[in-house]
C-alpha cells in the first residue's frame, strides 16, 4: 500500500495581504512553497482540517506587525521570531502528525540565516533547528 508523504506547512511572514502560510510536499525541500494562508482569509479549507479561529487571528495579528514595523530601527526580531515559533507550535498541536510544520525567519531579519528554520515537533525538545546556507 502506497502512503503519500506528508505535506509541509511552512510559516513565514511576507508582504501583501499578510501572507504567512506556505505549503510544499517535500520535507527535504527548504523552500516554503506556494502561499495558501494570509491575514485576510486565514487557512481556509486548504488543509482538510479546521484551524481554530483564535489561532488564525493570532497569525493575522503577528504578520500585520511584520508588515507595518519590520523596517523600524527598534524592531525586536528576536521577540518576533519567538512569537512565530510559538504560533507554529500551536499550529502543530492542531494538525498533529498530519503535516510537518516548519518556521522560517523572514529574510528581512538581519540574522535570518542563523537558526533560520525550525522544524516544529509535538514535543519541543525534539525540534530541529537549522541554519540557512
N, C-alpha and C positions, 0 to 999 in steps of 0.2 A: 504494500500500500504506500503510495506516494504522499508524503506530508510536506506541503509547501513551506518554505522558510517564513519566519515571522517578519513582518514589515517593521521598519524603524521609524518611530516618531522622533523627529529632531526639533528641539525647542531652541529658537534663536530669534532675538529681536531684530527687526528690519524696518524699513521705511515704506510708507504707502498708506494703507488702511489699517495700520498696526499689525502687520503680519508677524506671527510668532510660531506657527506650527507648520512643519515641513515633513514630507514623508518620502522614504525610499525603501527599496525591497532587498537591501543587501547590508547586513551588519558590518561587513568589512569595508564598505564604501563610506568614507568620512564626509562626502558631500551631503548637504542637507536634503536635496531632492526638491520635489515640487511643493509649492505652498498650498495648504488646504485650510488653515485656521488663522483668523485675524480678529482684531478688536471689534469689527462690525458684525461679523457672522458667527464668531466663536468656532467651535469644532464642527458644527452642523451634523449631518448624518454620514460623513465620510468614513468613519471608523467602524460602523456597525455596532458601536457601543455608545451609550449615552454618557456624556461627561456632565458632571454636576454644574448647575448654573453658577454657583459660588466660585468654582474654580475657573470657569470661563470669564467671569467678571474680574477675578484677580489677575488672570493673564492679560486681560484688556488694560487694566489699570497699570500693570507693570510695563507693557510695551509702549503705552502712551507716555509714561515718564521718560522712557528712552528717546522717543521721537522728539519730545519737547525740550529735553535737557542734556542730551548726550554731549553737546559741544560746549557746555558751560564749564568754565575753568575749574570750578569746585565740584564737578560731578563725581560722586563716590562710586567708582567702578566696582570696588570690592563688595560693597553693600548691594549694588545692583545685581551682580553675579550670584551672590549668596541667595538673594531672593529668587532669582531664576532657577537655581538648583532646587530650592525648597518647593517651588511651584512644580518643577519637573518630578520631584519625588511624590507630590500629591497626585500628579497625573499617573505615575507608575502604580500607585496604590489603587487607582480607579480602573486601570486597564489590566492590571496584574500581569500574567505571563502571556497575554495575547499579543503584546507588542514589546519590542525593545524600546527604551526611551533614552535619548541622549540629550544633554545640554551642551550648547555651543556658545562660547563667548562671542559677542559680535566683533567684527574686525575693527570697529571704531574704538574699541577698548585698546589703549596703548600697549597693554600687556596681554593681548589676546592669544598669542601663541603659547604662552606658558600655562600649562594645565588648562588648555583651551577647550577640551572636550571631556565631558564626564558621562560615562555610561552608567545610568541610574539602575540600581538593583533594588529589589524589595527590601533587603537588609542593607542599609547604607554602608556597613562595614565592608561590603563586597563591591562597592562602586569602583569602577576602573577609570582613573584619571590619566589623560594623555596630553602630551604637548602636540602642537600643530607644527608640522615641518614645512 
